[in-house]
């Protein structure tokens, strides 16, 4: 709707903000270290997060829960982005690799 913003934080959380309400409406917890980046899926129902704990997570905003945890990088995951209108995410890591993931099967492509 264009009224919500997702942010990542050094406090290990991902937060969703409602700009019309001027406040945080949801805090997602599950990473063990700082969250370096996050991204909305084009449908608006999912958020992806990248963490210094070496994992990425796919969050279901409606159920307010982690749907999948992506493991495979050997170091901090520094960024994550959904490819438009797909179930694929791209991650980049301090281990100097990029990975494409199919979030339906939780596997690298």
N, C-alpha and C positions, 0 to 999 in steps of 0.2 A: 504493500500500500504506500510505501515511501515514507511512512511515519516512524519506522523502527530502525535502530542502529545496533550492530553487534560489535563488541569490543573485547580484546584480549588483555590480560593483566599479569603483572609480576606476582600477584597474590595467588596464582594457580587457577583463577576462575575465568569464565567467559560470561559476559553480561549482555543482556538484551535491554535496550533502552527504548522507551516510547517517547518520541519527541513532543507529541501533543500533550502528554501527561507530565512531561519534563522530569522523568525519573526512570530508575531501573525497575523493570517489571519481572525479570527472571535472572537468577544467578545459577549457572551450570558449574557443578563441582565434580572433579574426577581425575584431574591431572595432579601429579605429585611435585611438579616444578613449574616454573613460570610458563605462561602461554605466550608464544611469540607472534601468533597470527591467527586470523579467523576469516571465514567467508560464508556468505549466504548461498544456498542453492537457489536457482532461478524460480522454483515453485514457491519458495518462501517458508516451507515446512521444515527445512533442515539447515543446520549450521555445521561447518567443519572447523576444527581447531588444531593447531600445531604447537607442540610443547617442547621445552628443553628436556623433558623426561624421555625423549626419544620416540614418543608415540604421537599419533594423530587420532582424533575422535570425530565421529559423525553423531551429531545430536539431533534427536527428534524434538522439535520445539513444542509440538502439541502435547506430547506425553511428558515433556521436561526431563528426558532421560537420555543417556548415552545409548545409541543404537549399535555402534560398532567401534572397536579400537583397532587401529591400523598399526602393526608392528613390523619392523624390517630395517629401519635405518639404524646405523651404528652410533649415532650421535644426535644432538639436538635437531629437532625438526623446526626450521625457521620460518617457513611460509607454507600456505596451503590455499588452493583455489579450485573451485568447481569449474569444470569446463561447461560453457553455456548449454542449457537444455539437455544435459546428459547425466549419467550416473558415474562419471569419471572425475576423480580429483587428481591434481598435480601437487606433489610435495617437494620441497627442497630442504636439504639437510646440511649441517656442518660437516658431515662425512664426505662432502663434495659430490653428492649424487642427487639426481632428480628421480622421482618415481611417479608413474601413473598407476592409479588404483581404480578398480571397479568396485564401488561400494556395495553393489548387490551381492557380490561373492566374497568381499573383503580380501581380494587378491591383487597382486601386482600384474600389470599388463605387459 
